[in-house]
């Protein structure tokens, strides 16, 4: 199982690392449309939708995203992306914590899934149109938070963060991941070529201390996304959202923390510029 997980991770790295920097924006847009459509299909399974309905939903999302490209082309669409991002961030800050606190899926179904995943996709496209570095740094916030949480949790984890939702997560791990994001984010802001990325904008516009607070908040938001998907899976009685990635589960399992954080990055950038 471990060997399968490592092999899949290496394949994903080999596909997505060059994609961030090398693929032209149109190819990136189409690649992410496919990935998010699969994630939407998996989300539908977790909320009890029939296979036919999930396929129609994935197809509808694909048409909607292609329509976005037809309207805006491959030029930035900051107003549309920011409006979508703001709606998604409000949901993640206002509704998602209540769901986690009450451990209830709540209402919303397809409209909620569509909104959140469309906002994530448009944010990923907007970031790619800003350049590979901007996209990489935004996504790295999630990766660093996850890696930091894993190692800090293994070393110091004592108190469970949400034992009835995701027993493996600890407060110590979450705090360690957030500190790693803050530290590396501030460091990245000082590096040449990173001034237009989110950490660079935060430090230059707000200063180091407020930048640390915001970066810690983004790390926390990534945990909320992770826990929300864990709650969906627990209520559905499944371990993974799908089987498409051997050893890793489904696409939704790999992007759950990106879903709230990418719109938050776009919204913050809009406020800072």
N, C-alpha and C positions, 0 to 999 in steps of 0.2 A: 504493500500500500504506500509506504514512504517513497519507494523508488518511482512508483507511478505518479505520485504527487510532484516529485522533483522534476521528472521528465516533462510533465504537463506545464509546470512553471517555466521551464527553460524554453519550451515551444512558445508560450505566451510572450515571454520576454523577447524572443527572437522575432516575433511578429510585430509587437506593439512598440518596442523601443525604436526601431527604424521608422515605424509609421509616424511617430510623433514628429520626427525631424526631417524625414526624407520624403514621405508620401506627399504628393500635391494636395491642396485643400479639398478638391473634389473627391479624390480617392479616400481621404480621411473621412469626409462626410458620408460617403457610401458605406465604408467599413463600420462606422459608428451607428449608422441607421440599422444595419443588419444586427449588430450586437444588442442595441436597445430594443429592437423588435423581438429578439429572442428573450430578453429580460422581461418584457411585457407579457409574453406568452407564459413564462414561468410564474410571474406575479399572479396572473389569472388562475393558474393551477392552485396557488396557495390560498386564494380567496374562494375556491370552490367552483370556478367556472368550468363548463364543459369544454372538451377539446376543440369542438367546432367553433365555439364562441371565442376561444383563445386565438385560434388561427385567424379569424376575422378581425380580431382586435389588432394582432400583429400586422396584418395586411393594411388595416386602416391607418395605423401609425406610420407605416412605410409610405403610404400615399400622402399623408399629411406632411411628413418630413420632406418628401420630394417636392411637394407643393411649396414648402418654405424655400427650397432651393430655386424653384421656378420664379418665385416672387422676388427674392432678394439676391439671387445669384450667389456668387462667391465673394461678395462685398460684405463688410461688417454690417450688421443690423442691430446697433446698440440699443435703440429704443425698444424694439420688439423683444430682444433677449433680456433686457433689464426688467421689463414689465413681467415677463414670464418668471424670471428669477425672483423678483420681489414676491410674487404670489406663492411660489414654492417655498421660499425662506419663511414667509409668514406661517405656512402650514407646518413646516418642520419645527419652528420655534413655539407655535401656539397649540397645535393639535397633537403632534407626535409625542411630546412629553406626557400629555394627559393619557394617551393610549398606553404608554409604557407604565405609567404610575398605576393605572387601573387594570393593566394587563388585558385590555380588550381591543379587538380589532376595530370596532366602531363601524360607522357607515362610510360611504363614499364609493367603494368598488372601483369600476372602470374609470369614472371621471377623475378620481384622485390619482390612480396609477398613470393615466394619460398625462395629466398635468405635470406630475413630478418627473416622469421620464422624458417628456418633451422639453421641460425646462433644463434637465440635465444634458440632453443631446444638444440643444441650442447653445448651451454654455460651452460644451466641449468644442463645438464648431467655432464659436466666437473666439475662444482662446487660441485655437489653431490659426485663425486668420490674423491674430496678433503676432504669431510666430511660434516656432517650436519651443523656444525657451520659456515663454509665458505659459504654454500648455504644460510642459514638463514640470515646472515649479509648482503649478496649481495641483497637479495630480500627485506630486511628491509629498504634499502636505498629508494626504491620506496614507500614502505608503509609509512615511516616516512615523506617523501616529500609530499605525498598525504594528510595524516592526518594533518600535520603542515599547509599546504596550506588551508585546510578547516577551521581550527580554527582561523588562522591569518586572513583569508579572511572574515570570519564572524565578527571578532572583529574590523578589521581595513580597510577592503577592500573599496576603493574609486575609484581607477582608473582601468578600465577594461583592461585586458591583451590582449585579442583578441575578441572584442565584436561581430564581424560578424562570428566568428567560434565557440566560446564557451563563451557565455555571462556571465556565472557564475564565470569565473576565473578573478582574479584581480592581479595586480602587487604586492600588499602588501601580498596577500596570497602566491604567488610564492616565494617571498623573504623570508617570514616567514618559508615556507617549506624547502627552501635551508639552512637557518640558523639552523633549527632543525636537518637536516641531518649532517651538519658540526659539530655542538656541540656534538650530540650523537655519531657521528663517531669517533671524537677525544677521547671522553670518553671511547668508546668501545676499542680503541687501547691500553688503559692502563690496561685493565682487563686481568687477567690470562686466557690463552687458546685462546686469540684473536690475537696473534702475527702473525699468518699465514693468517688471513683474510685481505681483502683489506685495511680497515682503519689501521690495524696494520702495514702492509707493507708500506703504504704511510707515516705514522709518523716515522717509523724506518729508511726508506730510504731517505726521503725528508725533514723531519721536520714538525712541526705543521702547520706553515703558508702555505707552499705549499700544505699540505694535505687538509687544509680547502678549498683552491682554487679548488682542484680537486673534492672534495666532493660536493661543490656548483655546479660545472660543471655537475656532474652526476645527481644532482637534476634537473638542467635545462634540461638535456637530457631527463629525464623522462617526463617533461612537453611537450617537443617537440613530444614525442611519443603519449601522450594523445591528444594533439592538432591535430596531423596528422590524428588520427582516427576520431576525431570530424569533421575534414574537409571532410573525406571520407563519413561520415554519412550525413553531411549537403548537399553534392553534390548528394547523393543518395535519399535525402528527407525522411530519417528515423530517429527515436529517438535512437534506439538501434541497435547493429549489429545482434542480434538474440533474441530468446525468451527462450533459454534453461535454464536460471537462473532466476526464478521468482523474480521480483523486482530489478534485476540487469542487465537485458538484456542478451547479449550473452557472450561467453567466450572471444571474442576479446575485449569487453568492460572492462573486468577484467585484461587482460594481456597487454593492449596497451602500458603502460609505461614500462613494463618489456622488450619489444621487442628491444628497443635501448640500455637500460642500462645493460642488462646481457652480451651482447657481449663487451660492453665497459669495464666492470669489468674484463672479461677474457683477453682483450688486455692489460689493465693496469697491471694486474698481470704478464703477460708475459714480459712486459717491466721492471718491478721492480725486478724480480727474476734473 
